[in-house]
Amino acid sequence: MKIENTEYKRCARCVMDTTDPDITFDKNGYCNHCTNYINNISKYTYKGQETDEKLKLLVEEIKRKGKGKKYDCVIGVSGGVDSTYVAYLTKKLGLRVLAVHMDNGWDTEESVKNIRQVIEKLGIDYESYVLDWEEFRDIQLAFIKASVPEVETPTDMAIPAVLHKIASKYGVKYIISGGNFASEGILPKIWQYNAKDLVYFNVIVKRFGPKRIKNFPKFGLLHEAYYKFVRGIRIIYILNYVPYNKEEAKNTLQKELGWADYGGKHHESRITAFVQSYWMPVKFNIDYRKATYSSMICEGLMTREEALELLKQPPYDEEKIENDKKYVAKKFGISLEELEEYINRPPKFYKDYPNNDKWLNRFYNLYRKMFPKKW
């Protein structure tokens, strides 16, 4: 089953469409996603000398807060282009970096090789945090059984939990993230709901997952409030402070660090590749590429015509998908027939389960008022 709409419509400026049921259009046919991006979010991307000065002040502040400590900042590394470029950039900026990899059991051999090679060539310290695989597998499988798009919510929750835990351990005040507006400025809420909603997480795990969680690192509203307000830890999206172009970044990393490309956004993870290229488009009629391409169109990194041409190609490799499904099923410890049954279940979304969306929004609004953007 797929999202049903009374009338199909595509934005006249980007490539977002009514596969997001909450999308709206103005009289020109422009959607709320790209309009919001251009009017608001794009203010926080690179603006030449003005942003250069902000980055200089930011680096000075990070170094000042790191004085007397072993590290200035903590970064998460996955082997993908964004996090690898963050490692490259922070090293160039002269920051003392601790790179942390959260191992959830789904890494490709290429991503592991990338991480090791990059860490070695950059000469930065590295720690790996390995999740309890059997517990994590059952938690992630619960989201499959719940029939929601957010199969990656357990991973997206564990990553900030681990990064904040390690930053706190070393007294580090800054976590440098690879998140960026250039390629991630557009993403419908219905496609990927807030991974920090513990109410939503707990309901799904209780209904469909393990009876008891012992080791999984949760990260919800109270955890975030503690780390932000008590420990004073901030997340910095440093790629927004440089003229970040993903293709140019790939070329730089390949040339200087021997980094290998995966051929897809976040495809350094086998489960992420499966979820974004098959689970979401086949089960929910959600093509994640539309959000990525629309962000790039708004940033001037791609034309709408180029995006439409790319979207003519299927989101998954038709020759490999059967083997991919077999791999995913085996990894989850279920039969291929059981996985197919989950894929064919009626789709559900975060609104179909109890959640804490209202209070999370209030918290973020309060935080932005108390701690306005400094640079």
RODO-2510 file (C-alpha; in nm, 4 decimals, decimal comma):
residues 375
     n   res          X          Y          Z
     1     m     0,0000     0,0000     0,0000
     2     k     0,1078     0,3572    -0,0638
     3     i     0,0144     0,7058     0,0489
     4     e    -0,3104     0,7985    -0,1196
     5     n    -0,3730     1,1480    -0,2529
     6     t    -0,6808     1,2869    -0,4230
     7     e    -0,4711     1,4594    -0,6878
     8     y    -0,1041     1,4256    -0,7779
     9     k     0,0957     1,7475    -0,8004
    10     r     0,4661     1,8294    -0,8256
    11     c     0,6334     2,1541    -0,7276
    12     a     0,7116     2,3875    -1,0179
    13     r     1,0489     2,4861    -0,8652
    14     c     1,1878     2,1710    -0,6986
    15     v     1,0843     1,8063    -0,7346
    16     m     0,8861     1,7568    -0,4130
    17     d     0,5333     1,6333    -0,4698
    18     t     0,2158     1,5036    -0,3088
    19     t     0,3836     1,1813    -0,1962
    20     d     0,4271     1,4069     0,1071
    21     p     0,0606     1,4340     0,2150
    22     d     0,1330     1,7499     0,4146
    23     i     0,2792     1,9450     0,1217
    24     t     0,1195     2,2768     0,0239
    25     f     0,1548     2,4948    -0,2860
    26     d     0,1279     2,8687    -0,3456
    27     k    -0,0325     3,0393    -0,6457
    28     n     0,2879     2,9957    -0,8472
    29     g     0,2916     2,6224    -0,7877
    30     y     0,5879     2,6447    -0,5509
    31     c     0,5771     2,4096    -0,2515
    32     n     0,6207     2,4949     0,1155
    33     h     0,9438     2,2924     0,1329
    34     c     1,1497     2,4901    -0,1165
    35     t     0,9835     2,8191    -0,0178
    36     n     1,0802     2,7599     0,3448
    37     y     1,4297     2,6595     0,2384
    38     i     1,4844     2,9729     0,0323
    39     n     1,3236     3,2126     0,2809
    40     n     1,4646     3,0716     0,6024
    41     i     1,7047     2,7811     0,6005
    42     s     1,9277     2,9157     0,3251
    43     k     2,0178     3,2039     0,5584
    44     y     2,2403     2,9599     0,7446
    45     t     2,4466     2,8393     0,4503
    46     y     2,7792     2,9808     0,3308
    47     k     2,7784     3,3564     0,2559
    48     g     3,1372     3,4298     0,1635
    49     q     3,3527     3,6554     0,3808
    50     e     3,0761     3,7007     0,6377
    51     t     3,0620     3,3265     0,7002
    52     d     3,4421     3,2981     0,6923
    53     e     3,4585     3,5399     0,9831
    54     k     3,1924     3,3473     1,1737
    55     l     3,3853     3,0238     1,1233
    56     k     3,7038     3,1880     1,2504
    57     l     3,5267     3,3036     1,5674
    58     l     3,3652     2,9626     1,6082
    59     v     3,6973     2,7783     1,5857
    60     e     3,8507     3,0193     1,8380
    61     e     3,5606     2,9537     2,0753
    62     i     3,5910     2,5750     2,0369
    63     k     3,9647     2,5933     2,1093
    64     r     3,9067     2,8195     2,4092
    65     k     3,6510     2,5800     2,5577
    66     g     3,8889     2,2904     2,4932
    67     k     4,1863     2,4497     2,6664
    68     g     4,3354     2,2184     2,9276
    69     k     4,1449     1,9190     2,7914
    70     k     4,2599     1,6371     2,5687
    71     y     4,0183     1,7242     2,2879
    72     d     3,8487     2,0350     2,1515
    73     c     3,5597     1,8492     1,9960
    74     v     3,4010     1,5142     1,9217
    75     i     3,2891     1,4108     1,5738
    76     g     3,0865     1,1121     1,4587
    77     v     3,2280     0,9163     1,1650
    78     s     3,0394     0,6673     0,9498
    79     g     3,2674     0,6408     0,6485
    80     g     3,0260     0,8485     0,4394
    81     v     3,1173     1,1672     0,2580
    82     d     2,9688     1,4201     0,5039
    83     s     3,1231     1,2824     0,8228
    84     t     3,4541     1,2102     0,6491
    85     y     3,4721     1,5658     0,5185
    86     v     3,4019     1,6922     0,8710
    87     a     3,7027     1,4921     0,9925
    88     y     3,9131     1,6379     0,7108
    89     l     3,7911     1,9937     0,7711
    90     t     3,8284     1,9954     1,1510
    91     k     4,1837     1,8659     1,1156
    92     k     4,2625     2,1425     0,8654
    93     l     4,1199     2,3983     1,1087
    94     g     4,3684     2,2848     1,3721
    95     l     4,1155     2,1336     1,6131
    96     r     4,2073     1,8452     1,8423
    97     v     3,9510     1,5903     1,7374
    98     l     3,8193     1,2666     1,8832
    99     a     3,6432     1,0670     1,6114
   100     v     3,3716     0,8301     1,7316
   101     h     3,2053     0,5542     1,5324
   102     m     2,8799     0,4029     1,6540
   103     d     2,8793     0,0437     1,5269
   104     n     2,5245    -0,0899     1,4888
   105     g     2,6224    -0,4036     1,2992
   106     w     2,5172    -0,2828     0,9523
   107     d     2,8412    -0,1257     0,8245
   108     t     2,9647    -0,2255     0,4814
   109     e     3,3221    -0,3470     0,4412
   110     e     3,3909    -0,0346     0,2370
   111     s     3,2758     0,1970     0,5173
   112     v     3,4955     0,0235     0,7749
   113     k     3,7933     0,0481     0,5392
   114     n     3,7166     0,4156     0,4735
   115     i     3,7045     0,4967     0,8436
   116     r     4,0320     0,3229     0,9232
   117     q     4,2133     0,4749     0,6279
   118     v     4,0890     0,8279     0,6909
   119     i     4,1646     0,8169     1,0636
   120     e     4,5148     0,6891     0,9949
   121     k     4,5922     0,9457     0,7249
   122     l     4,4560     1,2357     0,9290
   123     g     4,6290     1,1173     1,2447
   124     i     4,3336     1,1753     1,4767
   125     d     4,2236     0,9735     1,7796
   126     y     3,9395     0,7280     1,7367
   127     e     3,6939     0,5354     1,9517
   128     s     3,4357     0,2761     1,8473
   129     y     3,1136     0,2226     2,0415
   130     v     2,9628    -0,1166     1,9587
   131     l     2,5935    -0,1691     2,0263
   132     d     2,4589    -0,4927     2,1701
   133     w     2,3684    -0,6497     1,8337
   134     e     2,0933    -0,8889     1,9452
   135     e     1,9177    -0,6182     2,1441
   136     f     1,9590    -0,3564     1,8730
   137     r     1,8402    -0,5991     1,6039
   138     d     1,5183    -0,6668     1,7956
   139     i     1,4599    -0,2945     1,8535
   140     q     1,5084    -0,2134     1,4858
   141     l     1,2923    -0,5063     1,3806
   142     a     1,0171    -0,3611     1,6010
   143     f     1,0008    -0,0580     1,3690
   144     i     0,9762    -0,2922     1,0698
   145     k     0,6864    -0,4720     1,2384
   146     a     0,5252    -0,1384     1,3296
   147     s     0,5077    -0,0685     0,9541
   148     v     0,6534     0,2859     0,9774
   149     p     0,9160     0,4551     0,7580
   150     e     1,1542     0,5186     1,0495
   151     v     1,3413     0,1878     1,0541
   152     e     1,6548     0,3916     1,1215
   153     t     1,5153     0,5661     1,4304
   154     p     1,7066     0,3357     1,6703
   155     t     2,0325     0,4253     1,4932
   156     d     1,9442     0,7949     1,4769
   157     m     1,8709     0,7891     1,8500
   158     a     2,1816     0,5962     1,9496
   159     i     2,4245     0,8198     1,7588
   160     p     2,3591     1,1427     1,9573
   161     a     2,3347     0,9387     2,2779
   162     v     2,6822     0,7943     2,2214
   163     l     2,8362     1,1230     2,1043
   164     h     2,7014     1,3173     2,4020
   165     k     2,8084     1,0440     2,6427
   166     i     3,1654     1,0453     2,5133
   167     a     3,1801     1,4267     2,4904
   168     s     3,0690     1,4454     2,8527
   169     k     3,3280     1,1840     2,9504
   170     y     3,6104     1,4034     2,8194
   171     g     3,4571     1,7356     2,9234
   172     v     3,4175     1,8394     2,5592
   173     k     3,1655     2,1156     2,4912
   174     y     3,1262     2,0760     2,1148
   175     i     3,0057     1,7945     1,8937
   176     i     3,0751     1,8615     1,5263
   177     s     2,8073     1,7095     1,3022
   178     g     2,8083     1,6301     0,9312
   179     g     2,4491     1,7456     0,8980
   180     n     2,4161     2,0248     0,6437
   181     f     2,1511     2,2323     0,4697
   182     a     2,2984     2,1940     0,1207
   183     s     2,1910     1,8301     0,0896
   184     e     1,9558     1,7878     0,3876
   185     g     1,7635     2,1147     0,4091
   186     i     1,4423     1,9542     0,2880
   187     l     1,2906     1,6471     0,4503
   188     p     0,9180     1,6041     0,5208
   189     k     0,8344     1,5226     0,8803
   190     i     0,6004     1,2440     0,7735
   191     w     0,8913     1,0755     0,5921
   192     q     1,1309     1,0754     0,8870
   193     y     0,9913     1,1714     1,2250
   194     n     1,1991     1,2987     1,5167
   195     a     1,4281     1,0195     1,6400
   196     k     1,4448     1,1816     1,9845
   197     d     1,0808     1,1160     2,0662
   198     l     1,1059     0,8580     2,3443
   199     v     0,7281     0,8314     2,3755
   200     y     0,7037     0,7164     2,0129
   201     f     1,0116     0,4952     2,0494
   202     n     0,8949     0,3284     2,3702
   203     v     0,5447     0,2576     2,2372
   204     i     0,6771     0,0806     1,9282
   205     v     0,9391    -0,1168     2,1193
   206     k     0,6853    -0,2204     2,3844
   207     r     0,4326    -0,3375     2,1246
   208     f     0,6644    -0,5014     1,8749
   209     g     1,0102    -0,5362     2,0273
   210     p     1,2077    -0,6934     2,3118
   211     k     1,0427    -0,7162     2,6517
   212     r     1,3261    -0,5351     2,8210
   213     i     1,6024    -0,2993     2,7061
   214     k     1,9249    -0,3297     2,9039
   215     n     2,2072    -0,1775     2,7025
   216     f     2,0640     0,0380     2,4256
   217     p     2,1636     0,4070     2,4659
   218     k     1,8385     0,6033     2,4629
   219     f     1,8299     0,9744     2,3894
   220     g     1,5104     1,1694     2,4492
   221     l     1,3953     1,5113     2,5627
   222     l     1,5295     1,4859     2,9184
   223     h     1,8644     1,3488     2,8011
   224     e     1,9016     1,6331     2,5530
   225     a     1,7981     1,8944     2,8097
   226     y     2,0570     1,7578     3,0543
   227     y     2,3424     1,7685     2,8041
   228     k     2,2436     2,1108     2,6687
   229     f     2,1600     2,2934     2,9914
   230     v     2,3661     2,1120     3,2555
   231     r     2,6703     1,9889     3,0646
   232     g     2,6673     2,2817     2,8202
   233     i     2,7295     2,0667     2,5132
   234     r     2,6416     2,2137     2,1738
   235     i     2,6154     2,0572     1,8292
   236     i     2,7802     2,2508     1,5477
   237     y     2,6956     2,1901     1,1814
   238     i     3,0287     2,3041     1,0469
   239     l     2,9610     2,2213     0,6811
   240     n     2,7194     2,5161     0,6774
   241     y     3,0183     2,7441     0,7420
   242     v     3,2064     2,6449     0,4264
   243     p     3,1168     2,6399     0,0544
   244     y     3,0207     2,2740     0,0758
   245     n     2,9625     2,0913    -0,2500
   246     k     2,9240     1,7164    -0,2062
   247     e     3,0764     1,6226    -0,5416
   248     e     3,3771     1,8488    -0,4852
   249     a     3,4103     1,7082    -0,1343
   250     k     3,4148     1,3541    -0,2745
   251     n     3,6904     1,4475    -0,5180
   252     t     3,8973     1,6030    -0,2399
   253     l     3,8572     1,3018    -0,0120
   254     q     3,9377     1,0557    -0,2893
   255     k     4,2470     1,2488    -0,3925
   256     e     4,3890     1,3322    -0,0500
   257     l     4,2661     1,0468     0,1703
   258     g     4,1964     0,7581    -0,0651
   259     w     3,8286     0,7635     0,0328
   260     a     3,5927     0,5365    -0,1668
   261     d     3,2478     0,6422    -0,2863
   262     y     2,9427     0,4183    -0,2243
   263     g     2,7266     0,5517    -0,5039
   264     g     2,4315     0,6523    -0,2844
   265     k     2,3444     0,8877    -0,0004
   266     h     2,4174     0,7145     0,3350
   267     h     2,4809     0,3846     0,1568
   268     e     2,7778     0,3184     0,3850
   269     s     2,5162     0,1240     0,5852
   270     r     2,3472    -0,1833     0,4367
   271     i     2,0223    -0,1211     0,6233
   272     t     2,0117     0,2500     0,5335
   273     a     2,0600     0,1653     0,1682
   274     f     1,7764    -0,0893     0,1852
   275     v     1,5397     0,1413     0,3759
   276     q     1,5894     0,4458     0,1534
   277     s     1,6049     0,2667    -0,1810
   278     y     1,3432    -0,0069    -0,1282
   279     w     1,1469    -0,0068     0,1996
   280     m     1,0376     0,3559     0,1705
   281     p     0,9589     0,3822    -0,2034
   282     v     0,7936     0,0400    -0,2363
   283     k     0,5941     0,0395     0,0866
   284     f     0,5169     0,4117     0,1288
   285     n     0,5738     0,5594    -0,2183
   286     i     0,8430     0,7763    -0,0576
   287     d     1,1415     0,8438    -0,2821
   288     y     1,4072     0,9906    -0,0538
   289     r     1,5954     1,1226    -0,3571
   290     k     1,3254     1,3856    -0,4122
   291     a     1,4132     1,5561    -0,0838
   292     t     1,7879     1,5352    -0,1500
   293     y     1,7596     1,6659    -0,5057
   294     s     1,5195     1,9434    -0,4021
   295     s     1,7676     2,0667    -0,1409
   296     m     2,0391     2,0659    -0,4056
   297     i     1,8155     2,2518    -0,6522
   298     c     1,7490     2,5248    -0,3964
   299     e     2,1209     2,5490    -0,3229
   300     g     2,2030     2,5786    -0,6938
   301     l     2,3924     2,2483    -0,7023
   302     m     2,1525     2,0803    -0,9449
   303     t     1,8891     2,1875    -1,1974
   304     r     1,5308     2,0709    -1,1750
   305     e     1,5660     1,9116    -1,5184
   306     e     1,8686     1,7108    -1,4036
   307     a     1,6776     1,5917    -1,0965
   308     l     1,3738     1,4873    -1,3008
   309     e     1,5964     1,2907    -1,5350
   310     l     1,7634     1,1080    -1,2453
   311     l     1,4246     1,0291    -1,0905
   312     k     1,3292     0,8350    -1,4024
   313     q     1,5682     0,5660    -1,2833
   314     p     1,4395     0,3257    -1,0137
   315     p     1,5685     0,4014    -0,6621
   316     y     1,7091     0,0489    -0,6260
   317     d     1,9167    -0,1871    -0,8372
   318     e     1,6643    -0,4299    -0,9842
   319     e     1,9335    -0,6923    -1,0435
   320     k     2,0547    -0,6845    -0,6828
   321     i     1,7396    -0,6236    -0,4820
   322     e     1,6454    -0,9889    -0,4283
   323     n     1,9872    -1,0621    -0,2806
   324     d     1,9623    -0,7441    -0,0715
   325     k     1,6277    -0,8581     0,0716
   326     k     1,7698    -1,2003     0,1524
   327     y     2,0649    -1,0373     0,3290
   328     v     1,8412    -0,8067     0,5331
   329     a     1,6066    -1,0899     0,6308
   330     k     1,8955    -1,3141     0,7367
   331     k     2,0541    -1,0304     0,9336
   332     f     1,7267    -0,9750     1,1205
   333     g     1,6938    -1,3477     1,1838
   334     i     1,3674    -1,3815     0,9918
   335     s     1,2649    -1,5563     0,6717
   336     l     1,2402    -1,3775     0,3387
   337     e     0,8674    -1,4563     0,3403
   338     e     0,8304    -1,2828     0,6769
   339     l     1,0135    -0,9739     0,5510
   340     e     0,7871    -0,9654     0,2442
   341     e     0,4842    -0,9866     0,4737
   342     y     0,6064    -0,6824     0,6690
   343     i     0,6669    -0,4931     0,3444
   344     n     0,3110    -0,5670     0,2323
   345     r     0,1440    -0,4596     0,5567
   346     p    -0,0601    -0,1358     0,5433
   347     p     0,1748     0,1611     0,5967
   348     k     0,1590     0,3597     0,9175
   349     f     0,3195     0,6845     1,0317
   350     y     0,4186     0,8511     1,3565
   351     k     0,0712     1,0074     1,3831
   352     d    -0,0735     0,6569     1,4117
   353     y     0,1084     0,5993     1,7408
   354     p     0,1301     0,7968     2,0679
   355     n     0,4072     1,0565     2,0414
   356     n     0,5556     1,3619     2,2106
   357     d     0,5671     1,5914     1,9104
   358     k     0,3976     1,8868     2,0829
   359     w     0,6356     1,8991     2,3801
   360     l     0,9431     1,8454     2,1678
   361     n     0,8496     2,1463     1,9555
   362     r     0,8016     2,3570     2,2689
   363     f     1,1423     2,2520     2,4016
   364     y     1,3227     2,3424     2,0789
   365     n     1,1465     2,6801     2,0609
   366     l     1,2490     2,7525     2,4201
   367     y     1,6081     2,6482     2,3548
   368     r     1,6343     2,8716     2,0488
   369     k     1,5106     3,1681     2,2551
   370     m     1,7467     3,0991     2,5450
   371     f     2,0465     3,0271     2,3216
   372     p     2,0132     3,2268     1,9997
   373     k     2,2533     3,1515     1,7170
   374     k     2,5843     3,3103     1,8197
   375     w     2,7767     3,3149     1,4949
***
